[in-house]
Amino acid sequence: MNAQNEAGKTTALPKRTDARRNEQTLLDTAAALFVTSGVEVPVRDIAVKAGVGVGTIYRHFPTRADLIIAVYRHQIDTCAEAGPVLLASSVSPSAALGQWIDLFVDFLTTKHGLAAVLRPDNADFKALHAAFLDRLVPVCAGLLTAAAEAGEIRPDIEARELMRGIGNLCIGTNDPQYNARRLIKLLMAGLRHTSR
């Protein structure tokens, strides 16, 4: 819904609480299904799992590309917000880092599906990639620093380096004979402080 301001320009009105809640439920549900079934999962499956009608999804996200982009942005926000929460609530900084890496892997699964929708020369793709780097690299760096300062992991790993390595390990996730999470666990084990 739109309104006109004093200058006569049209501005978007804030969404109602129930509309925002529906949208968040749709994004959470779509993200979970994208991880388990890929970005080509039927919209009706997302609607059923979210407990809404298919029309509700199309009202929020007119095309599949709109839905995938919205899920991608939602997952960036979720990963960014989770870092400090996990650090404050986990038994150790390295445990928080491990839990955050699990969320990051879920995000990467959707990100690889995005490539089928947007080409790297697309302006939306570039903006999403910039948002990804701006929001998530500092969160990963903070978790790495906390774990290194606690003496739990080696101090010589950079956030971008780790994230790129994990991203590369996730490329083959659509192969049922390939277990990216197992390899990522081995990578994370290699970060443990060797003097312990």
Rosetta silent file (secondary structure, phi, psi, omega in degrees, C-alpha in Angstrom):
SEQUENCE: MNAQNEAGKTTALPKRTDARRNEQTLLDTAAALFVTSGVEVPVRDIAVKAGVGVGTIYRHFPTRADLIIAVYRHQIDTCAEAGPVLLASSVSPSAALGQWIDLFVDFLTTKHGLAAVLRPDNADFKALHAAFLDRLVPVCAGLLTAAAEAGEIRPDIEARELMRGIGNLCIGTNDPQYNARRLIKLLMAGLRHTSR
SCORE:     score description
SCORE:     0.000 S_00000001
   1 L     0.000  141.525 -177.493    0.000    0.000    0.000 S_00000001
   2 E  -119.041  158.575  175.498    1.308    3.478   -0.838 S_00000001
   3 E  -137.581  161.441  177.188    0.684    6.971    0.501 S_00000001
   4 E  -104.069  136.080  175.967    1.587   10.437   -0.717 S_00000001
   5 L   -87.582 -177.663 -175.651    3.824   12.695    1.353 S_00000001
   6 L   -60.340  -31.106 -179.722    3.565   16.497    1.459 S_00000001
   7 L   -79.826   -1.552  179.727    5.722   16.836   -1.652 S_00000001
   8 L    85.900    5.044  179.428    3.296   14.580   -3.542 S_00000001
   9 L   -83.643  145.134  178.632    5.754   11.693   -3.792 S_00000001
  10 E   -82.764  131.620  177.857    4.466    8.170   -3.298 S_00000001
  11 E  -127.395  149.488  179.894    5.964    6.331   -0.330 S_00000001
  12 E   -78.748  134.819  174.765    5.453    2.758    0.839 S_00000001
  13 L   -80.499  150.680  177.736    3.532    2.334    4.079 S_00000001
  14 L   -62.596  147.233  179.509    4.998   -0.029    6.666 S_00000001
  15 L   -71.689  147.960  174.782    3.680   -3.574    6.453 S_00000001
  16 L   -63.149  157.244 -178.615    1.162   -4.745    9.029 S_00000001
  17 H   -58.431  -43.742 -178.821    2.530   -6.966   11.788 S_00000001
  18 H   -68.204  -33.820  177.959    0.730  -10.058   10.467 S_00000001
  19 H   -67.673  -41.175  177.214    1.987   -9.392    6.918 S_00000001
  20 H   -64.384  -40.815  179.978    5.575   -9.095    8.210 S_00000001
  21 H   -64.497  -43.628  176.920    5.121  -12.279   10.240 S_00000001
  22 H   -59.360  -43.399 -179.265    3.737  -14.123    7.182 S_00000001
  23 H   -64.150  -42.539  178.808    6.668  -12.914    5.112 S_00000001
  24 H   -63.512  -41.882  178.118    9.197  -14.045    7.752 S_00000001
  25 H   -61.959  -43.203  178.523    7.497  -17.459    7.988 S_00000001
  26 H   -61.672  -43.969 -178.827    7.606  -17.781    4.196 S_00000001
  27 H   -66.157  -42.875  177.971   11.284  -16.833    4.081 S_00000001
  28 H   -62.300  -44.982 -179.015   12.213  -19.236    6.895 S_00000001
  29 H   -65.892  -46.386  179.867   10.227  -22.051    5.277 S_00000001
  30 H   -62.228  -41.965  179.446   11.573  -21.395    1.782 S_00000001
  31 H   -59.932  -45.829 -179.571   15.141  -21.222    3.116 S_00000001
  32 H   -62.439  -43.021 -179.873   14.768  -24.590    4.883 S_00000001
  33 H   -71.044  -33.675  175.931   13.271  -26.214    1.772 S_00000001
  34 H   -62.570  -37.786  179.774   15.918  -24.688   -0.506 S_00000001
  35 H   -66.917  -44.320 -175.174   18.581  -26.303    1.689 S_00000001
  36 H   -85.257  -30.944 -172.719   16.946  -29.746    1.657 S_00000001
  37 H  -122.818   -1.946 -178.517   15.327  -29.779   -1.807 S_00000001
  38 L    88.401  165.199 -175.700   17.050  -27.069   -3.862 S_00000001
  39 L   -73.556   -8.591  178.208   15.748  -23.754   -5.162 S_00000001
  40 L   -89.378    7.582  178.465   13.498  -25.485   -7.684 S_00000001
  41 L   -54.458  136.769 -178.786   11.221  -26.823   -4.932 S_00000001
  42 L   -60.119  140.810  179.963    7.583  -26.247   -6.021 S_00000001
  43 H   -58.633  -36.378 -179.998    5.987  -23.079   -4.646 S_00000001
  44 H   -62.863  -32.605  176.984    2.986  -25.118   -3.490 S_00000001
  45 H   -65.828  -39.893  177.252    5.328  -27.186   -1.252 S_00000001
  46 H   -64.051  -44.108 -179.109    6.589  -23.982    0.357 S_00000001
  47 H   -61.182  -46.593 -179.381    3.009  -22.766    0.817 S_00000001
  48 H   -60.954  -48.064 -177.954    1.870  -26.028    2.439 S_00000001
  49 H   -64.756  -34.009  179.986    4.853  -26.140    4.802 S_00000001
  50 H   -83.066  -12.011  179.740    4.386  -22.448    5.720 S_00000001
  51 L    75.166   31.971  178.726    0.644  -22.919    6.245 S_00000001
  52 L  -130.469  169.510  175.650   -0.374  -20.290    3.684 S_00000001
  53 L   -81.409  157.547  178.258   -1.982  -20.255    0.269 S_00000001
  54 H   -59.224  -36.615  179.341    0.063  -20.156   -2.933 S_00000001
  55 H   -59.926  -33.607  178.364   -1.499  -16.751   -3.640 S_00000001
  56 H   -63.620  -41.159  178.624    0.072  -15.388   -0.458 S_00000001
  57 H   -63.010  -46.805 -178.574    3.511  -16.343   -1.722 S_00000001
  58 H   -68.467  -25.689  175.864    2.910  -14.689   -5.082 S_00000001
  59 H   -67.493  -39.683  178.703    1.530  -11.591   -3.350 S_00000001
  60 H   -79.876  -39.253 -172.226    4.828  -11.213   -1.467 S_00000001
  61 L  -135.814   93.172 -173.656    7.107  -12.563   -4.216 S_00000001
  62 L   -59.602  -28.287 -179.810    5.664  -12.326   -7.758 S_00000001
  63 L  -128.563  163.215  175.734    8.404  -14.492   -9.324 S_00000001
  64 H   -60.488  -38.972  178.664   10.641  -17.360   -8.205 S_00000001
  65 H   -60.596  -41.123  177.972   13.632  -15.045   -8.650 S_00000001
  66 H   -60.689  -41.526 -179.889   12.022  -12.546   -6.236 S_00000001
  67 H   -65.984  -46.392 -178.124   11.564  -15.314   -3.676 S_00000001
  68 H   -63.391  -42.800  178.614   15.122  -16.629   -4.035 S_00000001
  69 H   -63.366  -42.175  179.399   16.607  -13.137   -3.750 S_00000001
  70 H   -64.250  -40.299  177.533   14.466  -12.412   -0.679 S_00000001
  71 H   -63.863  -41.869  179.445   15.565  -15.701    0.927 S_00000001
  72 H   -59.227  -48.364  178.405   19.184  -14.853    0.140 S_00000001
  73 H   -62.853  -42.005  179.533   18.859  -11.440    1.822 S_00000001
  74 H   -60.951  -41.812 -179.777   17.000  -13.017    4.742 S_00000001
  75 H   -70.265  -33.674  173.955   19.768  -15.571    5.227 S_00000001
  76 H   -59.520  -48.448 -179.884   22.427  -12.852    5.152 S_00000001
  77 H   -61.681  -43.469 -179.019   20.522  -11.076    7.935 S_00000001
  78 H   -62.041  -46.034  178.938   20.025  -14.311    9.882 S_00000001
  79 H   -64.728  -41.182 -178.642   23.727  -15.232    9.701 S_00000001
  80 H   -64.841  -43.925 -178.073   24.823  -11.711   10.586 S_00000001
  81 H   -73.374  -26.969 -176.879   22.500  -11.496   13.595 S_00000001
  82 H   -71.731  -31.575 -176.058   23.325  -15.024   14.787 S_00000001
  83 H   -53.010  -59.534 -179.807   27.052  -14.418   15.301 S_00000001
  84 H   -62.492  -35.661  179.412   26.854  -12.215   18.421 S_00000001
  85 H   -65.001  -45.820  179.031   23.939  -14.227   19.831 S_00000001
  86 H   -64.002  -39.359  179.792   25.837  -17.515   19.469 S_00000001
  87 H   -63.092  -38.077 -179.209   28.964  -15.985   20.983 S_00000001
  88 H   -76.608  -26.287 -171.590   26.989  -14.820   24.018 S_00000001
  89 H  -109.636   -9.939 -177.049   25.061  -18.066   24.513 S_00000001
  90 L   -85.602  161.242 -178.777   27.474  -20.885   23.545 S_00000001
  91 L   -67.929  -23.021  179.548   29.713  -22.794   25.938 S_00000001
  92 L  -157.509  159.437  176.010   32.809  -21.477   24.146 S_00000001
  93 H   -59.388  -36.999  179.717   33.788  -19.194   21.273 S_00000001
  94 H   -68.992  -32.870  175.111   34.827  -22.197   19.167 S_00000001
  95 H   -65.985  -41.019  176.936   31.403  -23.797   19.756 S_00000001
  96 H   -61.689  -42.754  178.123   29.775  -20.527   18.625 S_00000001
  97 H   -60.631  -45.013  179.382   31.999  -20.515   15.538 S_00000001
  98 H   -61.362  -42.140  178.567   31.012  -24.106   14.723 S_00000001
  99 H   -66.943  -38.430  179.303   27.297  -23.335   15.050 S_00000001
 100 H   -66.626  -39.065  178.169   27.688  -20.227   12.922 S_00000001
 101 H   -60.747  -38.425  176.815   29.527  -22.227   10.245 S_00000001
 102 H   -59.359  -44.330  177.300   26.519  -24.610   10.115 S_00000001
 103 H   -63.660  -39.711 -179.495   24.235  -21.625    9.412 S_00000001
 104 H   -63.764  -39.064  178.121   26.704  -20.341    6.848 S_00000001
 105 H   -64.337  -42.416  175.455   26.681  -23.706    5.033 S_00000001
 106 H   -58.248  -43.808  178.533   22.862  -23.574    4.846 S_00000001
 107 H   -60.399  -44.433 -178.245   23.178  -20.078    3.417 S_00000001
 108 H   -63.503  -33.167  177.897   25.741  -21.222    0.838 S_00000001
 109 H   -59.960  -43.873  177.052   23.411  -23.981   -0.355 S_00000001
 110 H   -69.386  -39.635 -178.725   20.847  -21.318   -1.261 S_00000001
 111 H   -58.998  -40.354  179.233   23.535  -19.011   -2.653 S_00000001
 112 H   -66.295  -33.197  175.377   24.614  -21.663   -5.166 S_00000001
 113 H   -67.276  -27.943  179.641   20.979  -21.961   -6.272 S_00000001
 114 H   -62.466  -31.413 -178.950   20.928  -18.225   -6.831 S_00000001
 115 L   -59.148  -28.502  179.085   23.435  -18.636   -9.659 S_00000001
 116 L   -74.256  -19.261 -176.270   20.722  -20.367  -11.688 S_00000001
 117 L   -99.839  -40.994 -177.590   18.501  -17.305  -11.318 S_00000001
 118 L  -120.610  136.633  174.946   20.935  -14.392  -11.556 S_00000001
 119 L   -85.833  151.476 -178.914   24.047  -14.067  -13.673 S_00000001
 120 L   -58.369  -20.391  178.653   27.156  -12.521  -12.064 S_00000001
 121 L   -88.000    0.278  178.413   26.903   -9.502  -14.400 S_00000001
 122 L   -75.893  137.555 -178.113   23.382   -8.747  -13.100 S_00000001
 123 H   -61.600  -38.275  178.453   23.172   -5.624  -10.885 S_00000001
 124 H   -62.289  -40.893  179.637   21.040   -7.466   -8.286 S_00000001
 125 H   -62.351  -44.824 -179.734   23.668  -10.193   -8.030 S_00000001
 126 H   -62.264  -41.849  179.472   26.443   -7.642   -7.503 S_00000001
 127 H   -65.376  -40.650  178.927   24.441   -5.849   -4.796 S_00000001
 128 H   -65.807  -40.785  179.742   23.686   -9.131   -3.039 S_00000001
 129 H   -65.149  -40.128  177.464   27.326  -10.190   -3.163 S_00000001
 130 H   -63.777  -41.842  178.335   28.410   -6.834   -1.713 S_00000001
 131 H   -63.436  -40.474  177.576   25.827   -7.182    1.084 S_00000001
 132 H   -56.739  -50.644 -178.817   27.086  -10.715    1.734 S_00000001
 133 H   -67.025  -45.435 -177.199   30.674   -9.522    2.174 S_00000001
 134 H   -62.389  -36.831 -175.930   29.789   -6.376    4.138 S_00000001
 135 H   -89.324  -40.528 -168.644   27.600   -8.210    6.646 S_00000001
 136 H   -93.184  -31.292  179.419   29.163  -11.653    7.047 S_00000001
 137 H   -60.346  -46.685  178.638   32.931  -11.179    6.863 S_00000001
 138 H   -62.651  -34.261  179.322   33.004   -9.017   10.038 S_00000001
 139 H   -66.525  -47.015  177.932   30.798  -11.518   11.902 S_00000001
 140 H   -61.513  -42.125  179.737   33.056  -14.426   10.966 S_00000001
 141 H   -61.046  -41.192  178.879   36.123  -12.340   11.858 S_00000001
 142 H   -63.322  -41.004  178.127   34.655  -11.578   15.282 S_00000001
 143 H   -66.941  -42.774  178.136   34.001  -15.255   15.983 S_00000001
 144 H   -62.335  -43.742  179.417   37.484  -16.232   14.812 S_00000001
 145 H   -61.961  -44.977  179.927   39.085  -13.543   16.981 S_00000001
 146 H   -61.863  -43.347  179.966   37.120  -14.613   20.055 S_00000001
 147 H   -67.934  -37.670  178.389   38.050  -18.279   19.569 S_00000001
 148 H   -68.136  -42.604  179.827   41.724  -17.411   18.938 S_00000001
 149 H   -65.827  -27.292  176.320   41.869  -15.140   22.004 S_00000001
 150 L   -81.180   -3.007  179.795   40.405  -17.980   24.092 S_00000001
 151 L    75.614   19.054 -176.212   43.252  -20.189   22.839 S_00000001
 152 L   -91.439  -28.211  178.357   40.822  -22.585   21.155 S_00000001
 153 E  -133.641  163.727  178.238   41.920  -22.144   17.554 S_00000001
 154 L   -67.136  147.325 -174.091   45.061  -21.013   15.775 S_00000001
 155 L   -88.338    2.082 -170.784   45.238  -17.248   15.318 S_00000001
 156 L  -102.437   26.113  178.418   46.478  -17.173   11.734 S_00000001
 157 L  -110.987  133.473  179.177   43.242  -17.702    9.802 S_00000001
 158 L   -95.286  147.874 -177.682   41.446  -14.810    8.093 S_00000001
 159 H   -58.312  -48.560 -178.314   37.652  -14.665    7.842 S_00000001
 160 H   -62.391  -37.754  179.405   37.548  -14.270    4.052 S_00000001
 161 H   -63.097  -47.728  179.367   40.001  -17.134    3.637 S_00000001
 162 H   -63.701  -45.922 -178.319   37.907  -19.460    5.810 S_00000001
 163 H   -63.751  -39.026  177.686   34.624  -18.406    4.190 S_00000001
 164 H   -65.964  -42.230  178.450   36.034  -18.906    0.692 S_00000001
 165 H   -60.770  -44.802  178.146   37.364  -22.342    1.640 S_00000001
 166 H   -64.407  -41.966  178.113   33.992  -23.382    3.051 S_00000001
 167 H   -59.001  -42.438  178.811   32.273  -21.936   -0.008 S_00000001
 168 H   -65.883  -36.571  177.785   34.473  -23.988   -2.310 S_00000001
 169 H   -67.682  -24.882 -178.113   33.746  -27.143   -0.306 S_00000001
 170 L   -84.963   -5.819 -175.988   30.009  -26.482   -0.698 S_00000001
 171 L   -60.505  -35.715 -176.500   30.061  -26.340   -4.492 S_00000001
 172 L   -92.090   23.003 -173.580   29.346  -30.066   -4.900 S_00000001
 173 L   -66.281  -15.463  178.791   26.406  -30.252   -2.470 S_00000001
 174 L   -83.889   -0.644  177.057   24.002  -31.459   -5.169 S_00000001
 175 L   -92.728  116.063 -176.300   25.989  -34.712   -5.510 S_00000001
 176 L   -64.676  -17.150  178.816   24.499  -37.335   -3.142 S_00000001
 177 L   -92.217    4.714 -178.674   27.889  -39.076   -2.860 S_00000001
 178 L  -115.251  128.038 -178.342   29.572  -35.891   -1.649 S_00000001
 179 L  -115.860   90.184 -177.607   29.337  -34.804    1.986 S_00000001
 180 H   -61.910  -39.179 -177.155   30.452  -31.168    2.228 S_00000001
 181 H   -62.829  -35.655  178.128   29.599  -30.951    5.933 S_00000001
 182 H   -64.124  -43.990  179.301   31.969  -33.816    6.731 S_00000001
 183 H   -67.540  -35.685  178.217   34.819  -32.071    4.932 S_00000001
 184 H   -66.657  -37.139  176.109   33.989  -28.771    6.618 S_00000001
 185 H   -62.690  -39.284  176.553   34.167  -30.517   10.011 S_00000001
 186 H   -64.627  -41.347  176.823   37.629  -31.771    9.066 S_00000001
 187 H   -60.474  -46.159 -179.321   38.611  -28.247    8.033 S_00000001
 188 H   -65.491  -35.498  176.776   37.336  -26.850   11.342 S_00000001
 189 H   -62.779  -33.767  178.708   39.199  -29.550   13.267 S_00000001
 190 H   -68.613  -16.981  178.358   42.365  -28.361   11.551 S_00000001
 191 L   -81.294  -15.820 -177.091   41.849  -24.900   13.062 S_00000001
 192 E   -58.174  145.229 -178.347   42.145  -26.187   16.619 S_00000001
 193 L   -63.808  126.735 -173.978   45.078  -24.851   18.555 S_00000001
 194 L   -77.496  -14.774 -177.079   47.908  -27.385   18.226 S_00000001
 195 L   -83.148   -1.065 -177.715   49.527  -26.658   21.602 S_00000001
 196 L   -86.653    0.000    0.000   46.636  -28.189   23.531 S_00000001
